[in-house]
Each structure stands twice: as structure tokens, then as C-alpha cells.
Amino acid sequence: MTRLPEKEVREAISDSISDGVFTVDEDWRITTFNRAAEEITGVPAEEAVGRPCCDVFRSSICESDCALKETLRTGRLIINKAVYIIDAHDRRVPISISTGILRDARGNVIGGVETFRDLSLVEELRKELHSRHSFVDIIGRSNAMRQLFDILPQVAESDSSVLIEGASGTGKELFAKAIHELSFRRDRRFVAVNCGALPDNLLESELFGYKAGAFTDARQDKPGRFAVAHGGTILLDEIGDMSPALQVRLLRALQEGTIEPLGAVEPVHVNVRVIAATNKRLDALVREGAFREDLYYRVNVVRLVLPALAERREDIPLLIGHFVAKYNRLRDKAVVGVSEDAMAVLMEHEFPGNVRELENIIEHAFVLCRGGLIEPRHLPAPLRGPAGAGTPTQWEGLTLEALEKIHIADALRRHHGNRKAAARELGINPSTLYRKMKSMDIDIPADTPRPRPEE
């Protein structure tokens, strides 16, 4: 058997590897470029060899945060760092990179080596997962969100008034827009009014409009939001903050399908679907006498209650992926996701500001993170712990299994140990939950009947 020269053996081995591999000399010019590197970048080896590596890869980290330069400067190897490159066809390709140092026989540094793996398939799978768990721009795979997704088309078709209740930041306006987009009114206007942001006199003219001469400075007619939304949908956000006097006028508009602009002699007919939203319990306000009972029943034909983010923690990774993609587009960055340590911190946070707070956290991280993965140091200071502290020790080395254990225990706590309810929220069979509790050694609350394995 003919023995191949050592150089040809090395080249054959390099070309048989599915990961891209290239080497550089001390001047950062490419010295070798394997077949997988050609396929991923679209650049032939004969064009790549001899050129500066930054000209070939045009990576998100080439100019300011080159991984190979960092390795040669510090001696610290980098493993599976997620970045983007621009291929020969000007397409952005997600890759993970690992770096090493090249030395000669005497141990002297003569350059560097980098391997990289195409993550395009992973990116496509992530997009597919996102599409499966989104509904008219609303994202969620939790049982609570799936139940809302199931009824939303029927709610949209009905044309009845809808009351959406939920804490601030849970996405009430998103749901209102989804109802409008799924309804036969989708080709007409969707108009949102914040009833808690304006004093009574301004809110009244905003809702119903006014005629020229109705008051000082009213030089011309102004149509109200009801008139603007004619044929479409109006969202009365924070309706629980509306004064009793204005509630009377609103009730009349809903009952009769007419509005009376300030200074008008004749009422104006409007055809509008009304969606009301509030972060308060309107039934409690009715009992307290702060909200009219007849108006409550007029807007509460269909009632949707949106869960807080802390009640659907399994949606947090999906939402993070959505916001990372959004701010990559807006900020023209190449952030791939969040690290396990950062994910562990976010999964444990209570999110009093709900989805809006999570988006603000990711936007904050984008200010500090140049590319790759968002680390705990990129999160807002209150989430990082005391000033100067690194990753909290309780999260160091946390695995996906540990995250799952936290999530299951949290669901059991929210349902006071009711395993069937917890399993329903988690979207798994009770017997599956029981097996996971056994394998992960999750305590079963003493005040709850212990389930049988076959349940």
C-alpha cells in the first residue's frame, strides 16, 4: 500500500471533517482552508488562502471582538461561541466557532486555528418552533396560552363586545389587535384609546369629538375616536379608570350605537366593535360602586383573562428568542441568544412587569452585548445581584435538567401541590409529571394526596 506524504494525509483528514477548519499565520492571513469551510462560506480555498481572514468571513466579531485574536493574546481557548458571518452570496450565516493556537516543533507560536460549524439548520428549526407557538404575533406554548389561542377565532367572528383583563405588560392590546385582524372588520380601522391617560373633559372630546365653536379654540370640527373607528374596532384601554360621569355617556353610545360630539345638535350613528381592557377586576369595582353594573355587563359579553408571565414560565425561552430576533433586526446586531447562566436568572425572576419587562431586559442586554450570547453581566443590575458580583453562585453550572426541575417545582407551588393542574399547565400527562418528580426527587406536598403511578 502506497504511503501518502504527510501533508496530503493532513489535507485528506481536514477535508473529511464536516466542520469548517482554517489556519492563519501571525499576519492573520489564511494558510489552510478545508472543504467544509468552502461549502459554508461559498469561498473556494484558492481564493481564501493568502487573504486576511476578516476579508473572507466578514464576521460580526471581526473588527472589535475577534475570538482568534483573543485566544492568541490570552492563551485562553474559545469553545462554541455563536456568531454570524457573511458568505460569498451576502447571506448572513449563523455559526459556532472554536479557537486554538498553532505551535511549531519547538513550541513557538506560529499562528492560530479556528473550527466553525454551520448553525443554519438550528436557526431554521428555531424559526419553525416559533411559528408553531405564535398566533397573530402573540407567542406562547403554555397551556393557558393555548386555551386562549383555541377560542380567539370564535371570539373574533362573533362581533360581540370583549373584556380583556390582565396585569400591565401581559399583552392586552396585542390580543385586541389579534381579535380585530381575525374578524370581518380587519379591513377597517383599529383604534386604541387609553382611558386612564386623559382627564374627563379631554377624554370625552377624544372619544366623541366636537363641532366647531363648541368651546374656545374649537375652530373646526374634530371627529372622535368612535367616528374614526366606524366599521372597525375600538379598544378602550384601562376602562376601569373612567369616571362615573363618562361611563354614563359611554353606556349610551354602546346601547344606541350613536355618539353626540360636543356642540352637536344631532347624534351620529357609528358601527364599531368595542373591546375593553383593564388591569383591574371590574367585578370588584362594580361591588365597590366605582363602576356601573349596566356598563360592566355591556362590555363583558366575552371575558378573556391573560395570565401573568410568572404563571407561564415555559413561554420565557420562546419570548426571549422572539425579542432577540426583533432587536437583531432593529440594532443590526448578531446576538444569537442567551447563555445557560443568563437563562437561569431569567427563568427564576418573577417579572412584575410581565412580557413588557422581559422585552426591556433584552433591549438593555443588546446595549451591552456586541454579539454572540447574552451573559448575566449584560442583564440589568437588579438581576445580576450586588454590584461587582459575577454570575450568582447558585446558577453556576446549572443544567437544562436543573432548569426543568425549577420549572416543575414552580408549577406545583402555584397549584398548591395539585399535580393534575400542574401537569395541565405544563402541557404534559400527569403520569409523565409523576415520573419526572420521582426521577428529579421533587418533593410532593404533604397536604396533597399522593398520585398512583398509573394516573
N, C-alpha and C positions, 0 to 999 in steps of 0.2 A: 504494500500500500504506500503510495507516494506521500511523503510528509510535506505539508504546505509550509511556506515561510511563516514565521511568527506574526508578521504584520498582516498577512492575509487571514490568518486564524482569528486575530483580534477583530478584523473588519467583519468576518463572517459571523462571529459571535454578536458583535454590535448590531449588525443588520437583522439578526434573528429575534432581537428584543422588541416587544410591542410598544415600549415606551420610547419617546424621543431621547436621544443622547447626543450631546455635543461637548466639545472641549475648546478652551481658549488659552492663548498664551498670555504672557504678562502685559501685553499691549491690548488685551481684550479683543484680539482678532481670532475668529473661529479657525481651529486647526482640524477638527474632525466633525462630521455631521452624518448621523446614521440614516437608514432608510425611513424609519418611523418619524424622524424629525422632518424629513422631506414631505411625508404624507400629511403631517399635522399642520405644518407651516405653508405648504404649497411652494416651497423654495427648493430647487434642485441643489444637491450637495456642491456641484461645481460652481454655483453662483454664491453659495453661502461661505465656503471656505475662503479665508483671507479677508473677509469683511468684518467690521466691528459687529459684535453680537447685537447691539442695540439697533443697528440698521436692519437686521434680519427679523428680529422679533417684535420690535415696536411695542414692548410690553407696558402695562400700566405702572410698572415699578422701575423701568429702565433709567429714567432720569434722576429720580430722587431717592429710591429705596431699593437699589439693585441687590438681590439676595446673594449673588455670587461675589460681589464686591464685599458685602458684609462678612461672608464666610472667610474670604482671603484676608480681611482686615483683622478679624477677631479669632479666627480658627474654629468658630462655632458652626457646626453643620446645620443646615436648614432642611427640615423634612416635611414634605407635602404641604407647602404653602400655596394657597389658592390665589391665582392672579388671572389676568386676561392678556392675550397677545392679539395683534392684528396680522392676519395671514396675508398671503400674496394677493388675494382677491378682495382685500379691505374688509374682511369679515372679522368681527370680534369673537375670538375663540377662548372659552374658559379652560384653563389648565391648572394642574397642581405641579409644583416644582420641588426638587430636592437638589442640594448642592454638595460638592466635595472639593478637596484640594488635590492637585496633581503634584507629585514629587518625583525627582529623578532617583537614580540608584543610591546617591549619597544623602538623600533626604532633603535636598534643596527644593523649594517651591518653584515650579516652572509654569504654573497656570492653574486653571480650575476646570471642573467638570460639572455639568448640570444634566439631570434627567427630568423629563416632563411628561405628563400624562394628559391626554385629551379628555376633558370633562363634559363635552358637548352632549353625550348621551344622558349623563346625570342631570344636566340642565334641562333637557327635553322631558325627562321623567318628572322633574320638579314642576315644570310648567303644566304637564298633564295632571299631576296631583292637584295643582292649584285650580285647574279648570274643573276638576271633579268636585271640588269642595268650595266653589264660589257660585253665587246666584245673583245676577244683575248687580255686580260689583260688591256684594256682601259675601264675606268669607267666613266659613265655619264648617267643621265636620262633627261637632259635638251633638249629642242627642237633642239638646234644647234648640240648637240652630236648625237641625234637620227637620224638627217638627214645625218650625216657623216656615222653612222653605216649602214644606209639603202643602201648607194651606195658603201660601201667598198668592198663587194663581187664582184660586177660587175667590179670595178676598178682592183681588183686583177686578175680576169680572163682575162682581156684584153691584158696584157703583154705590154701595151703602157708605154711610159715614164710618170712619175708623178712628179709634182712640189708641194711640201708641204710648205705653208707659215704660219708663226705664230711666236709670240714673244718667247723669250727664256723661257724655262720651261713649254711650253704648251704640250709637248709630241710628237714632230715631229718624233723622232726616234722610239717611240712606234708605231706610225701609219705606218711608213715604215716597221717595222718588221711584223705588222699585215698583210699588203699587201703581203709581202713575204710568210707568213705562210698560207695564203688563196690561194696562186697561185699554179700552177703546178710545180713551181720551189722549192717548200718547202723542198724537199729532198736534195737540193744542198746548197751551202754556202750563207749566208747573210753577206756582208762585209760593214762596215761603215768607211768612211774617213772624217775627219774634215778638210775641205779645208782652213779654216781660221787659223789653228793652226801651219802651217809649212810655211817656206819661199819657194819661187818658185822652186829653184833647188831641195830641198828635197821633195817637193810635187810632182814634176814631176817624180822622181825616185820611189816615193811611189805608184803613180798611175800606171805607165807603166813599172817599173822595169828597170834593166840594165844587161848588159853582162859583164863577167869577162874582166878586162882590159879597161873598158870604161873610167875610171878615176883612180887616185891614190887611193889605198886601196880597189879597186874593185877586190878582189881576186877570187870571184866566182859569178856565175850568181845569180841574185835575181829576182824572179817573182814579178811583180807589183800586186796591189790590183785588177785590172781588170782581170788579169790572174787567181788569186786565186778565184775570184768570177765566173769563167767560168761556165755557166749553171745555175747560181743562180742570185742573186740580189746585186747590189752595191748602197749604199747610199752616195751621195755626199753632206755632211752636210755643211751648210754655204757656198754654192756655190757662193753667191753674193760677197764673199771676194776674189775670184780667180782673178788673174791678167789677163789683156787682152792677153798677150802672151800665157799664159797657156790655156786660153779659146779657142784659135785657135787650139791647139793640141787636146783638149777635143772634140771640134766640129768635127774634122776629125775622131776621134775614134768612135764617135756616128754615123756619116754618113756612114762610110765604114765598121764598125764592125771589125776593126783591130786596133792594137796598135803597136808602134815601141819602144821597150826597148832601152834605151841609149846604143849606141855602137853596135846595131843590124844592120844587112845588109838587112834582110827580115822582113816584117811586120808579126805579129802574129794574127791569127783570134781568136776573142773572141765572145762568145754568152752570153751577160749579159743584164739583165733588169736594167735600170737606174732610180733611184728615187733621185731627188734633193730636198734639204731642205734649207730654209733660213729664217732669222728673219727680212729680209728687203723686200721692194717691188721691185721685179725685173723689173717690167714695168717702175717704176720711174728711176731705174738705166739705163735702155735702153734709156729713153728720155734724160738722162744726159750724155749719151755716155760712161758710165762706164761699161756697159755690152753689149756684142754683141747681136744684134737683132736676127740674124740667130740661135745662140745658145739658146736664150730665147725661140724661137718657137720650137726648137728641144726638150727641156726638158719640156716645158709647153703644153704637149698634154692633160693631165688631171691635173687640179689645185684644190688642197684642201686647204682651209683656216681654220686654227684651232682657235677657239675663246679663248680669254684670260679668266682666271678663274673669274675675276671680272664680266665678261659677262655671266657667268653661275653659279651663286651663289648657285642655288639649288643642284649643284653637290658637294658642300663643305662637307656636312654631310656624303655623301657616300664615298668620298675620305678619310675623317678622319677615318671612320670605317675600310677602307682598310689598311691605314697606321698603325692604332693601332694593327690590326691583324698581320701585317707584323713584326712590332717591338716586339710584344709579342713573336713571334717565334724566332726572332734573338737575343733578350735580355733575353729570358726565364723569362718574367715577366707576371703579371696578371692584367694589366691595362684593364679596361672594356670599357672605353670610355671617353668622356669629359663632364664636368658639364654644366648646362644651362648657367652659367655666362661665362665660357670659350668659349662655342659655340657662345654666343652673340658677344664676342670680335672678334672671327674669322670670323663670318658672316659679320661684318662691315669692316674688313680690306680690303684694295684694292689689295693686292697681286701683286706687280710689278714683282715679280719673279715667279708668276703663280704656277702651281702644284708643281714644284720643291721647291719653297719657303714653301709651305704648308707642304710638307714632311719634310723639315728641321726643321720646327717649332715643328712638332710632335716628331721627333727624339730628339730635345732639351728637350721637355717635359718628354720624357722617362728617360733622365738622372736624373731628379729631382723627378719624381713621382715613388714611390715604388710599388704602386698598387692602385686598386680602380679607382677613377675618376680623370682625369686631371683637375686641377683647374687653374684659372687665374695666381696664383703665380708660376705655373710650366712653363708658357709661356715665351718667350724671353722678356727681359726688355723693348724694344721699344713698345711692345704690351701692357705691363702692365701699362704704363704711368709713371709718375715721381717716382723716387726711393723712396721706403718705402711706396708707396701708395698700398692699397689693391685693391679689385675689384672696378673698376670705378663706381662712384655712379650712372651714367646713366644706368648701366646694372643691378643694384641690383634688384632682384625680377622680372627680365624680363621673361615673359611667352612665350610659343610657339606661341600664337596668336600675341604677340608683334613682335616676330621674323618674322612671316609671313607678318605682316604689313610692316616691314622694307624691306623685300624682294620684295613685290609687288610695293611699292613706288620706290624702286631702279630700277626695270624693267621699270616702267613708265618714270622715269627720263632718262634712257638710250635711250628710244624710243621717247623722246620729247613729251610725252603725248599721243602717238598713242596707244590706248587701244587694238586694234586688234593685232598689232605687239607685244605688251607686253604679251597679252594672249597667242599668238603663242609661244613665248619664254618660258612662264611659263608652257605650256602644258595643259592649261585649256580652256574651252569655253569662248568667250567674255562675254556672259551673266553671267557666273559664276564670272568672274573678276568684272563685274559691281556690282553684289550683294555684293561681298567682299569689294569693295571700299565703297559702301553705309554703310555696317554694321560696317566697321572699321574706317569710317569717314576719308577716304583718299581723299585729295583734288584733284579735276580734273583740270588740267592746263587750264587757261583761254583762251589760244590761240588754243585750240583743240575743235572741235565740240563735244557737249555732246551726248553720245550714248543713243539710246532708249532702254528701258528695254528688249524688245524682240529681240535685236540684238544678 
